[in-house]
Amino acid sequence: MTELENKMALVTGGSRGIGAAVAVALAVGGADVAITYHRSPDEAAAVVKEIEAVGRRGFAIPANAADAGAVREAVGTAYEVLGGLDVFVNNAGVGTMGMIGDVTLEELDRVLAVNVRGLYVAAQAAAGVLADGGRMIHIGSCIADRSTGPGMSLYAMSKSAVVGMNRGLARELGARGITSNVVQPGPTDTSMNPADGPFAEAQRAFLALDRFGTVDDVAAAVLYLAGPGGSYVTGTELNVDGGHAA
């Protein structure tokens, strides 16, 4: 695949799970890829090796998504080391569960700092350096569309904010030919939510397809939006959720 040949991409939170799969998929598609990571330098280095193994340049940049200064600096560093930026994937995020009466202010602040403030700051920084005609893709969640059980109010709120931000960005960036979209995964087999984990069966009951998604399923959607086929798609949410919202 060479749909993204000579393109430069940045994936935040790209050291594992969905972010890692997206980074490698973009490289297979022809892009040079930088990733950010927080606590997993060894995993980040492994992703860079995978990127380089398909003949593309890869870079790992440390950045805490809750630290606005670090996020801005990471975007600037990616722009410099890549020599430009055509595709920005806003992936870094945290998950949490808890009944509203049990959520502490510290938990509230942490989730909003990463999933809302961090995503906005990252998008703000990327918007300043993205090439005209570039792509901005945010990783949200099916929970923004449908919360199927108790304890998801904080997480659902944070992911719903991504949808609102995205629609505004589509309007703001459209004049430059930049698209902005959200990919909303459903239950996806990762270390954070394994397909054989204690909550898997309950989640599977809400799916139209009788299986968890894979990180490659999500990466394929991102690759579509980043490539030529996604050039007229903007301001929308692409559900990769196995029918969770059906």
Secondary structure, 3 states (H helix, E strand, C coil): CCCCCCCEEEECCCCCHHHHHHHHHHHHCCCEEEEEECCCHHHHHHHHHHHHHCCCCEEEEECCCCCHHHHHHHHHHHHHHHCCCCEEEECCCCCCCCCCCCCCHHHHHHHHHHHHHHHHHHHHHHHCCCCCCCEEEEECCHHHCCCCCCCCHHHHHHHHHHHHHHHHHHHHHHHHCCEEEEEEECCECCCCCCCCCCCHHHHHCCCCCCCCECHHHHHHHHHHHHCHHHCCCCCCEEEECCCCCC
